[in-house]
Amino acid sequence: MSNRLLFLALIALFFACNPEDEILTDPSAMLSFSVDTLRFDTVFTELGSATRFVKVYNNNDSRIRINQIRVKSAGNTKFRFNVDGIPGSEFDGVEIAANDSIYIFSEVTINPDQDISISPFVLNDALEFETNGNRQEVVLEAWGQNANYFPNRFYADSIFAIGCGNDEINFDDPKPYVIYGIVFFDECTINIPAGARIYVHGGLGTIRDENDMRQFYNDGRIIIGPNANVNITGTQENPVIIQGDRLEEGFEDVEGQWFGMIFSAGSTGNVIEHTTIKNSLIGIVVDSSASLVINNSQIYNTTSSALLAIHAEVSSDNSLFYNNAGTSIRLIHGGDYEFNYSTITSFGVDASGLELANLICYDSPFCQSFNGYRLNATFNNSIIYGSRADQIVLNELNDVGFNYDFNNCIVRIKDLLEDDQYPNFLDDCDNCISANPGDALFAEIDEDNFHLDTLSIAEMMAAPISGLELDLDGVERDTDNPDIGCFEYVYE
């Protein structure tokens, strides 16, 4: 063989063995991306579209083949893609040269005036990449409905603090408001008028702890700071609605979509009238020394409690609490509380309707370390009932102060009466009715209809309270013998 032929053969062998041309099959080989979330940050006020791109990197020294790129929701997506000049929603065998990259362009077209089931407030999807058996995602996010995105659309997985200098914020635009991320108000009075609709976009947020470990949390929450307060003035005809932003069919009554409302320690002067709060992890938290008046309202579909108050001051009239996976109302570490004409229920879960405690545990679940504060709690003309045999739980720390009054109430208790501390509970419950499962009480529990049954034991058993002549529905109560609970029975 001539030297020339030998030289050419060596060159051919060199290029044939070039590792950059080999296809990498290692399942641990990963792609990297220019962004982890592809956001379409246009607020659509009319039919419109937007285009964004993500750059996909192969930082390996060999060629890599992406077995499949596809849209997670398949044919239901509003997102469209172009990979290396080829449009579609699914792509097979896409190769990227060693230490090279490709562009993927994405477009979304949205009509903000379509029904919420077609064009929700926030559209979420994902672009999935499968490479040698491992899967990676780029999140897709766009805004559909014409709404007020508050504070704006860039605060997912973050906290946005709003300070007003002791001024006011008015949620008075006729368009709905979408709360995005964690919003913390301080030095503000937040006015929410009748008919307002507030939808909270609860996503899965992440933070790094002191050991640089990733921790997850639900980031859809409204926090009223210690120097702020909220004034919600819904009416019977135009209540205020606060809920998650998933309004498509099948999500109307799904709990845990957002975190809840938190009234920070020291926040006073908070008033909530004719308001529905639903589909959260917890409805309302009222922290130490904070105060809240909540009347003619409903809190339901939570994965925990409807109301958690800690060393706080809360009063409530004509309100309904139901479908809560935890104890519906927890009043712990003492405080001052008054509930009139309230219906507090707990069905289908191993939890009570009401917990009263003048202590707080600092080392749960062991609870060897406590702190106590006196409790004053009064319940008038109220129903505390559910499927569990004991709907009232009392946790008392001696010598601190544990004062409760139940007047003209319907309660369900059993083991509580066998507790050495409370054998005379019913004797101290003035004109109370101890209800049993066989007693007629509510119209249709399975349908979450807590209006009174035709033969309800709650009828005509309450005592009139001045200033509370109307029930939760706006029905006039009997002047002399009203009914127990948030609803007055209507005779047809």
C-alpha positions in Angstrom: 0.0 0.0 0.0 1.3 3.4 -1.0 2.0 6.0 1.6 -0.9 8.1 0.1 -3.4 5.3 0.5 -2.2 4.6 4.1 -2.6 8.2 4.9 -6.2 8.3 3.6 -7.1 5.2 5.4 -5.9 6.6 8.7 -7.9 9.8 8.1 -11.0 7.7 7.4 -10.4 5.7 10.5 -10.0 8.8 12.6 -13.3 10.3 11.5 -15.1 7.0 11.8 -14.1 6.9 15.5 -14.9 10.5 16.2 -16.8 10.4 19.5 -18.7 13.5 18.5 -20.6 11.4 15.9 -21.5 8.7 18.3 -25.0 8.6 19.7 -24.9 8.9 23.5 -27.0 6.1 25.1 -26.2 6.7 28.7 -29.6 7.1 30.6 -27.9 9.6 33.0 -27.2 12.0 30.2 -29.3 15.1 30.7 -30.4 18.0 28.5 -30.3 21.6 29.8 -32.6 24.5 28.9 -32.4 28.2 28.6 -35.5 28.5 30.8 -37.4 26.1 33.1 -40.7 27.9 32.4 -41.9 29.3 29.1 -44.2 32.2 30.1 -46.5 34.0 27.7 -46.7 37.2 29.7 -49.2 39.1 27.5 -52.5 39.9 29.2 -54.9 39.2 26.4 -57.7 41.8 26.1 -58.8 40.5 22.7 -58.1 37.5 20.5 -54.3 37.4 20.3 -51.3 35.3 20.1 -47.7 35.3 21.4 -44.6 33.4 20.5 -41.7 32.4 22.8 -38.8 30.1 22.4 -36.7 27.8 24.6 -33.1 26.8 23.7 -32.3 23.1 24.3 -28.6 22.3 25.0 -26.6 19.2 24.7 -23.5 19.8 26.9 -22.1 16.3 26.3 -19.2 15.4 24.1 -21.3 13.1 22.0 -24.3 13.5 19.8 -27.6 12.9 21.7 -30.9 11.7 20.4 -34.1 12.9 22.0 -36.4 9.9 21.6 -39.6 12.0 21.9 -40.7 15.6 22.5 -44.3 16.0 23.2 -46.9 18.2 24.8 -48.1 16.7 28.1 -51.8 17.3 27.6 -51.6 16.0 24.0 -54.6 17.1 21.9 -56.1 19.3 24.5 -53.4 22.0 24.5 -53.6 25.5 23.1 -49.8 25.6 22.6 -48.2 24.9 19.2 -44.5 24.1 18.5 -41.9 24.3 15.8 -38.8 22.1 16.3 -36.0 22.7 13.8 -38.5 24.2 11.3 -41.0 21.4 11.6 -44.4 22.3 13.2 -46.3 19.8 15.4 -47.1 18.7 18.9 -45.0 15.5 19.0 -41.5 14.9 17.6 -39.5 11.7 17.4 -35.8 11.1 17.1 -34.6 14.7 17.3 -30.8 14.8 17.4 -28.5 17.5 18.8 -24.8 17.5 18.0 -22.2 17.4 20.7 -21.9 20.7 22.7 -24.6 22.2 20.5 -28.2 23.3 20.8 -31.5 23.7 19.1 -34.4 26.2 19.2 -37.9 25.2 19.9 -40.5 27.9 19.2 -43.9 27.9 20.8 -47.0 29.9 20.1 -50.3 30.2 21.9 -53.5 31.9 20.7 -56.2 32.7 23.2 -59.6 34.3 23.1 -60.0 35.9 26.5 -63.8 36.3 26.1 -64.4 32.5 25.7 -66.0 30.6 28.5 -63.8 29.9 31.5 -64.0 26.2 30.8 -62.3 26.8 27.5 -60.0 29.7 28.4 -59.2 29.6 32.1 -57.4 32.4 33.9 -54.0 30.6 33.8 -53.2 27.9 31.3 -50.6 25.4 32.4 -49.0 22.6 30.4 -45.6 21.2 29.9 -43.3 20.1 27.1 -41.8 16.7 27.9 -38.5 15.4 26.7 -37.6 11.7 26.8 -34.0 10.8 26.3 -32.6 7.4 26.9 -35.4 6.6 29.3 -35.2 9.7 31.4 -37.8 12.5 31.3 -37.4 16.2 31.6 -40.0 19.0 31.4 -40.2 22.7 30.5 -43.3 24.2 32.1 -45.7 26.2 29.8 -47.7 29.0 31.2 -50.1 31.5 29.7 -52.8 33.9 30.8 -56.2 33.4 29.2 -59.1 35.4 30.7 -59.2 39.1 30.7 -58.6 39.9 34.4 -56.6 41.9 36.8 -53.5 39.8 37.5 -52.4 41.0 40.9 -49.8 42.1 41.7 -48.8 41.0 38.1 -47.9 37.8 36.3 -44.3 37.3 37.4 -44.7 36.4 41.0 -45.3 32.7 41.0 -43.1 31.0 43.5 -42.3 34.3 45.2 -43.5 36.7 47.9 -44.6 40.2 46.9 -44.9 42.7 49.7 -47.3 45.7 49.2 -46.9 48.7 51.5 -49.4 51.5 51.2 -48.1 54.0 53.7 -51.4 53.6 55.7 -53.4 54.3 52.5 -56.0 52.1 50.8 -56.2 49.6 48.0 -59.6 49.1 46.4 -60.4 46.0 44.5 -63.2 47.7 42.6 -62.5 46.9 39.0 -65.5 45.0 37.5 -63.1 42.4 36.0 -62.1 39.6 38.4 -58.8 39.6 40.2 -56.3 36.8 40.0 -53.8 36.7 42.9 -50.6 35.2 41.7 -48.0 33.9 44.2 -47.9 35.0 47.9 -49.1 38.6 48.4 -48.3 40.3 51.7 -50.1 43.5 52.5 -48.9 45.9 55.2 -49.7 49.4 56.2 -52.8 49.0 54.0 -56.6 48.9 54.2 -57.8 46.5 51.6 -61.3 47.3 50.5 -63.2 44.6 48.6 -66.7 45.7 47.6 -69.8 43.7 46.9 -69.7 41.4 43.9 -65.9 41.2 43.7 -64.4 37.9 42.4 -60.9 37.0 43.6 -59.3 33.9 42.2 -56.0 32.7 43.8 -53.6 30.8 41.6 -52.0 28.3 43.9 -48.9 26.7 42.4 -46.2 24.5 43.9 -43.4 26.8 45.1 -39.9 25.8 46.1 -37.3 27.2 48.5 -33.8 26.1 49.6 -33.3 25.5 53.3 -30.2 26.1 55.3 -28.8 22.8 54.0 -29.5 23.8 50.4 -32.3 21.1 50.3 -35.3 21.9 48.1 -38.5 22.3 50.0 -42.0 22.5 48.4 -45.0 24.6 49.5 -48.3 26.0 48.1 -47.6 29.6 47.1 -51.2 30.9 46.6 -51.9 32.8 49.7 -53.2 36.2 50.9 -51.4 37.6 54.0 -52.7 40.6 55.9 -49.8 42.0 57.7 -49.7 43.3 61.3 -50.3 46.9 60.3 -52.9 46.1 57.6 -56.6 45.2 57.6 -59.2 44.0 55.2 -62.8 45.3 54.7 -64.9 43.0 52.6 -68.4 44.3 52.1 -70.3 41.7 50.2 -74.1 41.9 50.2 -76.9 39.3 50.1 -77.5 40.1 46.4 -73.8 40.4 45.5 -71.6 38.3 47.7 -67.8 38.3 47.4 -66.2 35.1 46.2 -62.6 34.1 47.1 -61.4 30.8 45.7 -58.9 29.0 43.5 -58.7 29.9 39.8 -59.5 26.4 38.4 -63.1 27.0 37.2 -63.2 24.3 34.5 -65.7 21.5 34.9 -64.5 19.0 37.5 -62.6 21.6 39.6 -65.5 23.6 41.0 -65.3 21.9 44.3 -61.8 20.5 44.5 -60.1 21.4 47.8 -56.5 22.5 48.3 -56.1 24.6 45.1 -54.6 27.5 47.1 -53.3 28.0 50.6 -55.8 30.4 52.3 -56.1 33.8 54.0 -53.7 34.7 56.9 -54.3 37.5 59.3 -50.9 38.1 60.9 -50.4 38.7 64.6 -51.6 42.2 65.5 -53.8 42.8 62.5 -57.1 44.4 63.8 -60.3 45.8 62.4 -60.8 43.0 59.8 -64.4 42.6 58.6 -65.7 40.0 56.2 -69.4 40.3 55.2 -71.4 38.0 52.8 -68.3 36.2 51.5 -67.6 32.7 50.2 -64.1 31.3 50.8 -63.5 27.8 49.3 -61.2 25.2 47.7 -58.1 26.1 49.8 -55.8 24.2 52.1 -57.1 26.2 55.0 -59.8 28.8 54.9 -58.7 31.5 57.3 -55.9 31.8 59.9 -56.2 34.5 62.6 -52.9 34.8 64.4 -52.0 36.1 67.9 -53.8 39.3 69.0 -55.4 39.7 65.5 -59.1 40.3 65.3 -61.8 39.4 62.7 -65.5 39.8 62.3 -66.9 37.4 59.8 -70.7 37.5 59.2 -73.1 35.9 56.7 -70.3 34.0 55.2 -69.4 30.4 54.1 -66.0 28.6 54.3 -65.9 25.1 52.8 -63.9 22.6 50.7 -60.6 22.8 52.6 -58.0 20.1 53.2 -57.6 21.3 56.7 -59.7 23.7 58.9 -62.1 26.3 57.8 -61.0 28.6 60.6 -57.9 28.4 62.7 -57.6 31.1 65.4 -54.6 31.3 67.7 -54.8 33.6 70.8 -57.1 35.8 68.7 -60.4 37.7 68.8 -63.1 36.4 66.4 -66.9 37.0 66.2 -69.2 35.4 63.7 -72.9 35.6 62.9 -75.0 33.6 60.4 -72.1 31.7 59.0 -71.7 28.2 57.6 -68.6 26.0 57.9 -68.6 22.6 56.1 -66.7 20.1 53.9 -63.4 20.6 55.8 -61.0 17.6 56.0 -59.7 18.8 59.4 -61.5 20.1 62.4 -63.8 22.7 61.0 -63.1 25.4 63.6 -60.0 25.4 65.8 -59.8 28.0 68.5 -56.5 27.4 70.3 -54.1 29.0 72.7 -57.0 31.0 74.2 -58.5 34.2 73.0 -62.0 35.7 72.8 -64.6 34.2 70.5 -68.4 34.6 69.9 -70.5 32.7 67.4 -74.2 33.3 66.9 -76.5 31.4 64.6 -73.7 29.5 63.1 -73.7 26.0 61.5 -70.5 24.1 62.0 -70.4 20.6 60.5 -67.9 17.8 59.9 -69.1 14.8 57.8 -67.2 12.0 56.2 -63.9 12.6 58.0 -62.4 11.6 61.4 -62.4 15.1 62.7 -64.6 17.2 64.9 -66.6 20.3 64.1 -65.0 22.4 66.9 -61.9 22.4 69.1 -61.4 24.7 72.0 -58.0 25.0 73.7 -56.4 27.4 76.1 -52.9 26.0 75.2 -50.6 25.5 72.3 -48.1 22.7 71.9 -44.6 23.5 70.8 -43.2 20.0 70.2 -46.0 18.2 68.3 -46.7 15.3 68.2 -45.1 14.7 71.6 -46.6 17.7 73.2 -44.5 17.8 76.4 -44.0 21.6 76.1 -47.0 23.9 76.4 -47.9 27.5 76.6 -51.2 28.6 78.0 -53.5 31.6 77.7 -57.1 32.1 79.0 -60.0 31.2 76.7 -63.4 32.9 76.5 -65.7 31.3 74.0 -69.5 31.7 73.6 -71.8 29.9 71.2 -75.4 31.0 70.9 -78.1 29.4 68.7 -75.5 27.3 66.8 -75.3 23.8 65.5 -72.1 21.7 66.0 -72.8 18.4 64.3 -71.3 15.7 62.1 -70.6 12.0 61.5 -68.1 11.6 64.3 -69.6 10.8 67.7 -67.8 13.7 69.4 -68.0 17.0 67.5 -66.6 19.1 70.4 -63.0 18.6 71.6 -61.8 20.5 74.7 -58.1 20.8 75.5 -57.7 22.5 78.9 -54.6 23.6 80.7 -55.4 24.0 84.4 -55.0 27.4 86.2 -55.0 29.4 83.0 -58.6 30.1 82.4 -61.0 28.0 80.3 -64.4 29.6 80.0 -67.0 28.5 77.5 -70.7 29.0 77.2 -73.1 27.2 74.9 -76.7 28.5 74.8 -79.6 27.1 72.8 -77.2 25.0 70.7 -77.5 21.6 69.0 -74.4 19.5 69.7 -73.2 15.9 69.2 -71.1 14.5 72.0 -70.5 11.1 73.5 -67.0 10.4 75.0 -66.7 14.0 76.2 -69.3 13.2 78.9 -67.1 10.3 80.1 -64.1 12.6 80.6 -63.6 13.3 84.3 -63.1 17.0 83.6 -66.5 17.5 81.7 -69.1 15.0 83.1 -71.6 17.8 83.4 -71.0 19.4 80.0 -74.6 19.2 79.1 -75.7 20.6 82.4 -73.5 23.6 81.7 -74.9 23.9 78.1 -77.9 26.1 78.6 -81.0 24.8 76.8 -78.8 22.6 74.5 -80.0 19.6 72.5 -77.8 16.6 72.4 -78.5 15.2 68.9 -78.3 11.6 67.6 -77.8 10.3 64.0 -81.5 9.4 63.9 -82.7 12.9 64.6 -84.0 15.0 61.7 -81.8 18.0 61.3 -80.6 19.0 57.8 -82.3 18.8 54.5 -79.8 16.9 52.3 -76.4 16.3 53.9 -75.1 14.3 50.8 -75.8 17.3 48.7 -74.2 19.8 51.1 -77.6 21.3 51.7 -77.6 22.4 55.4 -80.9 24.1 55.3 -83.2 22.6 57.9 -85.3 19.5 57.3 -89.0 19.7 57.5 -89.1 18.0 60.9 -85.7 19.4 62.1 -85.1 19.4 65.8 -83.6 22.9 65.3 -86.9 24.5 64.5 -88.2 27.1 66.9 -85.6 26.2 69.5 -83.4 29.3 69.4 -83.6 32.5 71.5 -84.0 35.8 69.7 -80.9 38.0 69.4 -81.3 41.7 68.8 -79.9 42.8 65.5 -79.9 39.4 63.9 -83.4 39.3 62.5 -82.2 37.8 59.1 -80.6 34.4 58.4 -77.7 33.6 56.0 -80.2 33.6 53.0 -81.7 36.9 54.1 -84.8 35.2 55.3 -86.5 36.9 58.2 -86.3 34.9 61.4 -89.3 34.2 63.7 -89.6 37.1 66.1 -90.3 34.9 69.2 -89.1 31.4 68.4 -86.3 31.5 65.7 -84.5 28.3 64.5 -81.1 27.2 65.6 -78.3 27.5 63.0 -77.5 29.8 60.1 -80.7 29.0 58.2 -84.3 29.7 59.2 -86.8 27.1 58.0 -89.1 28.4 55.3 -92.7 27.1 55.4 -94.2 26.7 52.0 
